[in-house]
Amino acid sequence: MKKDAIFEFFRRLAEDNPAPETELEYGNAFQLVVAVALSAQATDVGVNKATKALFKAVRTPQQMVELGEDGLKHHIKTIGLFNSKAKNVIALSQLLIDEFGGEVPATREELVRLPGVGRKTANVVLNCWFGQETFAVDTHIFRVGNRTGLAPGKTPEAVEAKLEKRVPAPFRLGAHHWLILHGRYVCKARQPECWRCPVVDLCGFRKKVLEPPASRRP
């Protein structure tokens, strides 16, 4: 995809959704870290259901440690891999207390030191809480980047590197939100809804679905 097309691609997504945000629900930086860590191999909807009561009771790393691993498991048992996630959340909470004064650090290098926090999670936190221009490449962004020709790459890291180079300045802060939402609701994995896509003419996908299924037709 050429430079002008990339600009227009994001311009249209921005026009459609001027203020994109993560669909995870949280009240502070610590809760955001926890929510994103829990969202691995789980849906945002599922995580929000699990954390609704949890985040009313737990707002700080100290409160999480006091809740304990078993107490946390009770809250998140509906989420996949909840045993290992509970262990990581308690461990990252303790590390925040021991080394960061209970505060969430504002650098990727420090964030990825936290148990259960990888580059993608760190990028989400940096973008959503600290307002940094990062690109958290999940399965949706990986698919959209490759399918459209916007940022092709064989690994999430390769797609992220392409986005770093190609996303124009006016759209860098919201780019990963637009791409995630586009992949989640329009450019779906099994059957992309190209027939209602605002950037269909800019997309390089060869197997476009230009007609809605019979059940969606008027």
N, C-alpha and C positions, 0 to 999 in steps of 0.2 A: 504494500500500500504506500503510495507516494505522500509526500509531506502535506500537500494541499488537501488530499483526501482524508488524512489523519485529523487535520484541524477541523474539517467539516464533520467528520465522524463524531468527535467529542462535542462540537458545537450543537449538534442535533440532540445528543444525549443530555447535554446540559439544559437545552431549551425545554426538553420534556420533563426534566427533574432538576430544577435549579439548586436545590440544597440537599444533596444525597447524604444519607447517614447509614451507619451500620444498623442492622435490625436486632442486634443483641441489646438487651436492656441492662443498664448499670447506673450506679449513682456516683461513683468516683473511680479514680485510676486503678485502685486495687481490685475493685469489683470487675472492672473491664479486663484486667489481666486474667482473673479467674474465669470469667465468662468465655473469653477467647480460648483459653487452655481447655475448657470443657467442650468447646464446639468442634474439636477435632473428631472427624468421623461421626458427627451428630448434626442435626439441623438447628438453626437458630431458634426456631419455634420450640423445639424440645428442650433446649438449654434454658430458654426464658421461663418455661413452665417449672423446670427444676429449681431455678434460682429465685423465683418469686418470693418464696418464704425464707429461703436462705439469706438473701440480701437484706431482708428486713431485720434479721437478727445479727448478721455479720457485715460490718463495714470496714474493719481493719484487720491487718495480719494477726495482731494479738488475739482478737476475738475468734479468728479462724483456728489458731493454735489451741485456744481454750475449748473450742467446739470439739476438736479432735477428729481423728480419721474415721472412727465409727459414726460419730455424729454427722460428719459430712456425707458419708456414704448413704445415710438415711435420706438426705435431701436429694442426692443425685443418682439414686439407684435406677432411675428410668433412662439414664443416659448410657450409651455404649462405653465399654471399658471403664466403668465407674470405679472399680477397685484401684486400678493403676492411676487414674486421674485424681482420686482422693489422696493417695499417697503423695503425688507430685504437688498438689495444692497445699497440703500441710507443710511439705518440705520447702516450697517456695516462700510460703508465709514466714517460716522460721528464718530463712535466709534474708528476707527483707528486714526482719527485726534485728538480726545479728550484724548485718553489714551495711544496711541502708537506712537505719533509724526508722524503720517502718514505712518509708516512702518508696514509691515506685520510681526507679531510675529513668532518666530521659535519654539514654543512649542505647543503641542496638547491642553494642558489645557487653554492656552490663545486663540488659534484659535477657539475653540468651544464656546467661549464667544461671538463671532461675530454672529449677527442675520443671520439665514439661513445657518450657517456652523455647520454641525454635524461631527461625528467622521470620516465618510468616506471622506468627503471633506477635513477635516484637514489632514488626512493621505495622500491624493493625494498631497496636497501642501507641506507637509513635505518631501515626496519622490521626487517629481518632481523639486522643487525649492531648498530645503535645503539638498537634498542628504541623507535623513535618510531612514533606512531600515524599511519601514512601509508597511502594507498590506491593501489596500483600497478595502473592499469587496463589490462589486456591484452585480447586478443580474447575470452577466456573471461569476464572480468568485465564487459566491455562487453555481451556477449550476455546474460548472466544478469541484469544490471541492467535491461536493456530488456525482455527476455522476461517476467520475473516481475513487473515493475512496481516493483521495489525502488528502482531509481535510474535512471529513464529519461533519456536524453539523446542528442543527435545526434552528439556527439563524445566521445572519451575524457575530455577535460577537463570536459565537462558532467556526465558520469557520476561522475567523481571529486568534483566539487563537491556533487552530491546525496548521495553517500556521506558526505562530511564533515559534512553537516547531519543526516543521518538515522540513521547507525549509533550505537546507544546505547553509553554508556561501558564497560560490562563487556566488550564484544566488539570494541572498536576496534582493539586491537593485532593480533588474529588474523583480522580480517574479510577482508582481501584473500586470505589463504591459503584460508580456507573457500570463498570465492567462486570462486577459481581451480580448486580441486580439485573443487568441485561442477560447474563448467562442463566440466572435463576428463573427468570420469568418469560423471556423471549427466545433467546438462543439456547434452547434446552438441549440436553445431551441426546436423547433418543429421537425427538422430532422437533427441530427448530421451527418456530412459528414465523417464518420469513414473510408470510403474507401480511403480518402486522408490524414488521420491523422498520423503524425509522431510518435505518442506515443500510437497507438491503441493497441499494444500488452501488454502495461503496464496498460491499463485501465480496471477497474472492471465493467464497464457498461455492463449489460447483453443483452440489446436490440440493439446491434451494427448494424449500417447500412453499410454493407461491400460492397455493390454494388451501383454505382452511378445511379441516375434515367435515364431512357431511353434517355431523352433530353441531358444528359451530356456524353453519351457514344460515342466513335468514330464511 
